[in-house]
Amino acid sequence: MTLTFYTNPMSRGQIVRWALHEAKAKYDQVLLDYSTTMKADDYLAINPMGKVPAIEHNGKVVTECAAICSYLADAFGGAGLAPTDDERADYYRWMFFAAGPIESAVNNKMMGFVIDSEKERTAGYGSFDRVMDVLDDLLGGRDYICGNRFTMADVYVGSQVDWGLQFGSIPKRDNFKTYAERLRERDTYKESKAIDTALMSAAG
C-alpha cells in the first residue's frame, strides 16, 4: 500500500496532515510551490485544479479536504475515526456544513462580499451571522461534533474553527475557543502542526 500526500505547509494541507496523523497513516510527502510545481503538468494530472492538498492512495486520487478526511477515516478504519451508526447523521451533516456554508460564508466575508438581506435565500449559507450562530449552538451542547467522542469530523470542522480564530475570520466566541483549545491538546494535532511549522521556517 502506498500513500502520497501533496501539499504546501501554508495551505489547507495542514488539515490533511492532521487527518493523516490521526489515521496513523504512513505517507510519502511531496511539497509543491504555488507558482511552479503546483501548476506543472505532472501535478495537474493529479489535480487539474492546480491546488493542494491531494492524496494518491494505491493509485486512486482524492482531492478536497472534506473528501480526503472522510476517505481516510474509512480507509484506515482501525483508527476509529469513522462514525458509528448512531453518529453517522451528525458526522456527515456537520462535516459538510463546514465544507459548504462555513467555508463559503467565511471566504465571502474575507473577500468583502456582502449578501443583501433580501438575497440571503439565494446564498447557500444565508448569512455569515446565521452560520456562526448555528455553529455556536452546536458547540455549546457537546464536546465533539458527534457528541462525546472525537471523530474525523472534528479534524475538518475543528480546523475551520481553529484557523478562523487564529486569523480572525470567525468571531472569538467562548464555545469556539473552548472547542479549539480541546483539539489543540491532542498529541496528533501538535505533531502535525510542528511538521508544517518547521517546513515554513525552513522555507524562510
C-alpha positions as a Markdown table, in Angstrom:
| # | Residue | x | y | z |
|---|---|---|---|---|
| 1 | Met | 0.0 | 0.0 | 0.0 |
| 2 | Thr | 1.3 | 3.5 | -0.9 |
| 3 | Leu | 0.0 | 6.9 | 0.1 |
| 4 | Thr | 1.4 | 10.1 | -1.3 |
| 5 | Phe | 0.5 | 13.4 | 0.2 |
| 6 | Tyr | 0.8 | 16.5 | -2.0 |
| 7 | Thr | 0.9 | 19.7 | 0.0 |
| 8 | Asn | 2.3 | 23.1 | 0.8 |
| 9 | Pro | 2.8 | 23.9 | 4.5 |
| 10 | Met | 1.0 | 27.3 | 4.0 |
| 11 | Ser | -2.2 | 25.7 | 2.8 |
| 12 | Arg | -5.2 | 23.6 | 3.7 |
| 13 | Gly | -2.8 | 20.8 | 3.5 |
| 14 | Gln | -2.4 | 21.3 | 7.3 |
| 15 | Ile | -5.9 | 19.9 | 7.7 |
| 16 | Val | -5.0 | 16.7 | 5.8 |
| 17 | Arg | -1.7 | 16.3 | 7.6 |
| 18 | Trp | -3.5 | 16.3 | 10.9 |
| 19 | Ala | -6.0 | 13.8 | 9.4 |
| 20 | Leu | -3.2 | 11.5 | 8.3 |
| 21 | His | -1.7 | 11.6 | 11.7 |
| 22 | Glu | -5.0 | 10.9 | 13.4 |
| 23 | Ala | -5.5 | 8.0 | 11.0 |
| 24 | Lys | -2.0 | 6.7 | 11.8 |
| 25 | Ala | -1.3 | 6.5 | 8.1 |
| 26 | Lys | 2.2 | 6.2 | 6.7 |
| 27 | Tyr | 2.7 | 8.5 | 3.9 |
| 28 | Asp | 5.2 | 10.0 | 1.4 |
| 29 | Gln | 5.2 | 13.8 | 1.2 |
| 30 | Val | 5.5 | 15.9 | -2.0 |
| 31 | Leu | 5.9 | 19.6 | -1.3 |
| 32 | Leu | 4.7 | 21.9 | -4.1 |
| 33 | Asp | 5.3 | 25.5 | -4.8 |
| 34 | Tyr | 2.3 | 27.7 | -5.7 |
| 35 | Ser | 3.7 | 29.3 | -8.7 |
| 36 | Thr | 5.7 | 26.5 | -10.2 |
| 37 | Thr | 5.3 | 22.8 | -9.3 |
| 38 | Met | 1.6 | 23.2 | -8.4 |
| 39 | Lys | 0.9 | 24.3 | -11.9 |
| 40 | Ala | 3.2 | 21.8 | -13.6 |
| 41 | Asp | 1.8 | 19.2 | -15.9 |
| 42 | Asp | 2.7 | 16.2 | -13.7 |
| 43 | Tyr | 0.8 | 17.7 | -10.8 |
| 44 | Leu | -2.1 | 18.9 | -12.9 |
| 45 | Ala | -2.5 | 15.2 | -13.9 |
| 46 | Ile | -3.2 | 14.6 | -10.2 |
| 47 | Asn | -5.4 | 17.6 | -9.6 |
| 48 | Pro | -6.4 | 19.6 | -12.7 |
| 49 | Met | -7.4 | 22.5 | -10.3 |
| 50 | Gly | -3.7 | 23.0 | -9.5 |
| 51 | Lys | -4.5 | 23.2 | -5.8 |
| 52 | Val | -3.3 | 21.3 | -2.7 |
| 53 | Pro | -3.9 | 19.2 | -0.8 |
| 54 | Ala | -4.4 | 15.9 | -2.6 |
| 55 | Ile | -3.6 | 12.3 | -1.8 |
| 56 | Glu | -2.9 | 9.3 | -4.0 |
| 57 | His | -3.6 | 6.1 | -2.2 |
| 58 | Asn | -3.0 | 2.8 | -4.0 |
| 59 | Gly | -3.3 | 4.6 | -7.4 |
| 60 | Lys | -6.5 | 6.4 | -6.5 |
| 61 | Val | -6.6 | 10.2 | -6.2 |
| 62 | Val | -8.7 | 12.1 | -3.7 |
| 63 | Thr | -8.8 | 15.9 | -3.6 |
| 64 | Glu | -10.9 | 18.4 | -1.5 |
| 65 | Cys | -10.2 | 18.4 | 2.3 |
| 66 | Ala | -13.6 | 17.2 | 3.5 |
| 67 | Ala | -13.4 | 14.3 | 0.9 |
| 68 | Ile | -9.9 | 13.4 | 1.9 |
| 69 | Cys | -10.8 | 13.4 | 5.6 |
| 70 | Ser | -13.8 | 11.2 | 5.0 |
| 71 | Tyr | -11.8 | 8.9 | 2.8 |
| 72 | Leu | -9.0 | 8.5 | 5.4 |
| 73 | Ala | -11.5 | 7.7 | 8.2 |
| 74 | Asp | -12.8 | 4.8 | 6.1 |
| 75 | Ala | -9.6 | 3.6 | 4.6 |
| 76 | Phe | -7.9 | 3.4 | 8.0 |
| 77 | Gly | -10.8 | 2.1 | 10.0 |
| 78 | Gly | -8.6 | 0.8 | 12.7 |
| 79 | Ala | -8.0 | 4.3 | 14.0 |
| 80 | Gly | -11.7 | 4.6 | 15.0 |
| 81 | Leu | -12.3 | 7.9 | 13.3 |
| 82 | Ala | -15.3 | 6.9 | 11.1 |
| 83 | Pro | -18.8 | 7.3 | 12.6 |
| 84 | Thr | -20.8 | 4.6 | 14.3 |
| 85 | Asp | -24.3 | 4.1 | 13.2 |
| 86 | Asp | -25.6 | 6.4 | 15.8 |
| 87 | Glu | -23.1 | 9.1 | 14.9 |
| 88 | Arg | -23.4 | 9.0 | 11.1 |
| 89 | Ala | -26.1 | 11.6 | 10.7 |
| 90 | Asp | -24.2 | 14.2 | 12.8 |
| 91 | Tyr | -20.9 | 13.2 | 11.2 |
| 92 | Tyr | -21.9 | 13.9 | 7.7 |
| 93 | Arg | -24.3 | 16.8 | 8.4 |
| 94 | Trp | -21.7 | 18.9 | 10.2 |
| 95 | Met | -18.7 | 17.8 | 8.1 |
| 96 | Phe | -20.4 | 19.2 | 5.0 |
| 97 | Phe | -21.9 | 22.1 | 6.8 |
| 98 | Ala | -18.3 | 23.1 | 7.4 |
| 99 | Ala | -17.3 | 22.4 | 3.8 |
| 100 | Gly | -20.3 | 24.3 | 2.4 |
| 101 | Pro | -21.9 | 27.1 | 4.5 |
| 102 | Ile | -19.0 | 27.8 | 6.9 |
| 103 | Glu | -16.3 | 27.9 | 4.2 |
| 104 | Ser | -18.4 | 30.0 | 1.8 |
| 105 | Ala | -19.6 | 32.4 | 4.5 |
| 106 | Val | -16.0 | 32.9 | 5.8 |
| 107 | Asn | -14.4 | 33.3 | 2.4 |
| 108 | Asn | -17.1 | 35.7 | 1.1 |
| 109 | Lys | -16.7 | 37.9 | 4.2 |
| 110 | Met | -12.9 | 37.9 | 3.9 |
| 111 | Met | -13.2 | 39.0 | 0.3 |
| 112 | Gly | -15.6 | 41.7 | 1.1 |
| 113 | Phe | -18.7 | 40.2 | -0.4 |
| 114 | Val | -21.8 | 41.3 | 1.5 |
| 115 | Ile | -25.1 | 39.5 | 0.8 |
| 116 | Asp | -28.0 | 41.8 | 0.7 |
| 117 | Ser | -30.6 | 40.7 | 3.3 |
| 118 | Glu | -33.2 | 40.4 | 0.6 |
| 119 | Lys | -31.0 | 38.0 | -1.3 |
| 120 | Glu | -29.9 | 35.7 | 1.5 |
| 121 | Arg | -32.2 | 33.0 | 0.4 |
| 122 | Thr | -30.2 | 32.7 | -2.9 |
| 123 | Ala | -27.0 | 32.0 | -1.0 |
| 124 | Gly | -26.4 | 28.5 | 0.3 |
| 125 | Tyr | -25.4 | 29.8 | 3.7 |
| 126 | Gly | -27.9 | 32.6 | 4.1 |
| 127 | Ser | -25.8 | 35.0 | 6.1 |
| 128 | Phe | -22.4 | 34.9 | 7.9 |
| 129 | Asp | -24.1 | 35.6 | 11.3 |
| 130 | Arg | -26.6 | 32.8 | 10.9 |
| 131 | Val | -23.8 | 30.3 | 10.1 |
| 132 | Met | -21.8 | 31.4 | 13.2 |
| 133 | Asp | -24.9 | 31.2 | 15.4 |
| 134 | Val | -25.7 | 27.6 | 14.2 |
| 135 | Leu | -22.1 | 26.6 | 14.8 |
| 136 | Asp | -22.1 | 28.3 | 18.2 |
| 137 | Asp | -25.3 | 26.4 | 19.2 |
| 138 | Leu | -23.8 | 23.1 | 18.1 |
| 139 | Leu | -20.5 | 23.5 | 20.0 |
| 140 | Gly | -22.3 | 24.8 | 23.1 |
| 141 | Gly | -24.0 | 21.5 | 23.6 |
| 142 | Arg | -21.3 | 18.9 | 23.1 |
| 143 | Asp | -17.6 | 18.3 | 23.4 |
| 144 | Tyr | -17.1 | 17.0 | 19.9 |
| 145 | Ile | -19.1 | 17.1 | 16.6 |
| 146 | Cys | -20.7 | 13.6 | 17.2 |
| 147 | Gly | -21.1 | 14.0 | 20.9 |
| 148 | Asn | -18.6 | 12.8 | 23.5 |
| 149 | Arg | -16.2 | 11.0 | 21.1 |
| 150 | Phe | -13.6 | 12.5 | 18.7 |
| 151 | Thr | -14.1 | 11.6 | 15.1 |
| 152 | Met | -12.7 | 12.7 | 11.7 |
| 153 | Ala | -15.4 | 15.3 | 11.6 |
| 154 | Asp | -13.6 | 17.1 | 14.4 |
| 155 | Val | -10.5 | 17.3 | 12.2 |
| 156 | Tyr | -12.3 | 19.1 | 9.5 |
| 157 | Val | -14.8 | 21.2 | 11.4 |
| 158 | Gly | -12.2 | 21.8 | 14.1 |
| 159 | Ser | -9.7 | 23.1 | 11.5 |
| 160 | Gln | -12.2 | 25.6 | 10.3 |
| 161 | Val | -12.7 | 26.8 | 13.9 |
| 162 | Asp | -9.0 | 26.7 | 14.8 |
| 163 | Trp | -7.9 | 28.7 | 11.7 |
| 164 | Gly | -10.8 | 31.1 | 11.9 |
| 165 | Leu | -9.8 | 32.0 | 15.5 |
| 166 | Gln | -6.1 | 32.4 | 14.6 |
| 167 | Phe | -6.7 | 34.6 | 11.6 |
| 168 | Gly | -9.7 | 36.5 | 12.8 |
| 169 | Ser | -12.1 | 35.2 | 10.2 |
| 170 | Ile | -14.6 | 33.9 | 12.7 |
| 171 | Pro | -15.6 | 35.7 | 16.0 |
| 172 | Lys | -13.9 | 34.7 | 19.2 |
| 173 | Arg | -16.9 | 33.3 | 20.9 |
| 174 | Asp | -16.5 | 31.2 | 24.1 |
| 175 | Asn | -17.8 | 28.0 | 22.6 |
| 176 | Phe | -15.4 | 28.3 | 19.6 |
| 177 | Lys | -12.4 | 29.0 | 21.8 |
| 178 | Thr | -13.2 | 26.1 | 24.2 |
| 179 | Tyr | -13.6 | 23.6 | 21.3 |
| 180 | Ala | -10.4 | 24.8 | 19.6 |
| 181 | Glu | -8.4 | 24.6 | 22.9 |
| 182 | Arg | -9.7 | 21.0 | 23.4 |
| 183 | Leu | -8.4 | 20.0 | 20.0 |
| 184 | Arg | -5.1 | 21.7 | 20.3 |
| 185 | Glu | -4.3 | 19.5 | 23.3 |
| 186 | Arg | -4.3 | 16.4 | 21.1 |
| 187 | Asp | -0.8 | 14.9 | 20.5 |
| 188 | Thr | -1.6 | 14.3 | 16.8 |
| 189 | Tyr | -2.6 | 18.0 | 16.4 |
| 190 | Lys | 0.7 | 19.1 | 18.0 |
| 191 | Glu | 2.7 | 16.6 | 16.0 |
| 192 | Ser | 1.3 | 17.6 | 12.6 |
| 193 | Lys | 1.4 | 21.3 | 13.3 |
| 194 | Ala | 5.1 | 21.0 | 14.3 |
| 195 | Ile | 5.9 | 19.5 | 10.9 |
| 196 | Asp | 4.3 | 22.3 | 9.0 |
| 197 | Thr | 5.7 | 25.0 | 11.2 |
| 198 | Ala | 9.2 | 23.6 | 10.7 |
| 199 | Leu | 8.6 | 23.4 | 6.9 |
| 200 | Met | 7.5 | 27.1 | 6.9 |
| 201 | Ser | 10.5 | 28.1 | 8.9 |
| 202 | Ala | 12.9 | 26.3 | 6.6 |
| 203 | Ala | 11.3 | 28.0 | 3.6 |
| 204 | Gly | 12.0 | 31.4 | 5.1 |
